[in-house]
Amino acid sequence: MGLLIKLLILPFRRPVLAIVIGLVILGGVFAYDWDGAPTCGGATMEQGDVCRKVGDSTGSSDRTFDQAKSNQAAAPYIWGTLGGALVVLGGVSWPIRRRREAARQAAAAPVPAAS
């Protein structure tokens, strides 16, 4: 949860970093083979397989091949949206941040005395 909050605040604190991370995520979305067979624990699943994941707090959860394939089909849209949002928010907040920084520096500069 902390990582999600940091990613949401990132474009406003470090816009260039947000743009770079967003572009890396978008590159990964286009480079990854999303049409391949889903995996379970590093092993490729086949039709009829059931993936059982055991967690510390939630117990266990079972996913069929079709459910895992459905989750995998939605993943590029989710990651693409996150990457695109980081690029857009970073791009929008960058000039705003530069203007604010210039105003702070102008306010902090000593005023020359009139003679």
N, C-alpha and C positions, 0 to 999 in steps of 0.2 A: 504494500500500500504506500509506503514511503517513496518508492521509486516512481510510482504514478504521480504523486504530488510533486516530486522534483521535476518530472518531465513536463508537467503542466505549468510550473513556474519558470522553467528554463528559458523559454523564448523571451520573457520580459527581463530577465537578469543577464543573460548572455546570448543575444540574438544570433551572432555568427556561429556559435557552437550549436544552437538549435537548428540552424539551417544545415550545417554539416551532418549532424546526426540524422535529421530528416532525410537528407539525400542518401545517406548510407542505408537507411531503412528502405527507402524506395528502390535503391539499387538491389538490395537483397530480395525484395518482393519480385522484381523482374528476373533475377538470376536463379532463384530457387525453382525446382521442378515440383510444382503443386499438383500435377496430374499423376504422380507416381502413387504406388500403393501406400496406405498409411502404415505407420510403425507402432509397435508396442514394446517399450523397453529396449529399443534398438533393433528388434527383430521385425522383419517385414510381415505384415498380416496378409492372409489370404481369405477368400470368400468362405464364410462359415466360422472364422476364428472369433474368439471373444477375448478381449483384453481386460485383465483384472488388475486394477491399481489399488494398492493398499496404502492408506494414509494414516498419519498419526492421530488426527482428531476426527476425521470423518468416517473412519472405518474403511470399507472397500467400495469400489465402484466398478461396474462392469460396462464395457462398451463393445458393441458388435462391430463387425467390419463396416457395415453400412453407416452406423453412427460416427465411427472414426473418419470415414470418407467424407461425410457431411460436414464434420468439424473442420476437416482439412480444406474443403471447398470454400468455406467462409473465411479462413485465415488470411488469404491475400488481400481481401477487402478491408479487414480490420487493420492489418499492418500498413496497408497502403494509405488508409485514412489517417492513421497516427503519423506516418512519415510526412504526408502532405500537410497535415495541420501544423506540424513543427516547422516546416519550410515556410508556410504562409504566415504563421504568427511571428516567426523570427524575422521575416522580410518586412512585415508591417511594423514591428516594434523597433527595428534597427534605426530608421530615421528619427523616430520619436525619441529614442534614447540619446542619439547624437545631438539633437536639438537641446534636450534638457541638460546634457553635459556641457554644451557650449554656453548655455545660459548660466550654469553654476560657475563656470570659469570666468565669465564676464563679470558676474557679481562679486567674485572673490578677488578680482584684479584691483590693485590700488588705483584710486582716482587721482589723476595729476592735479597738482595745485595750480590755481590760476594766479598769474602774476600781474 
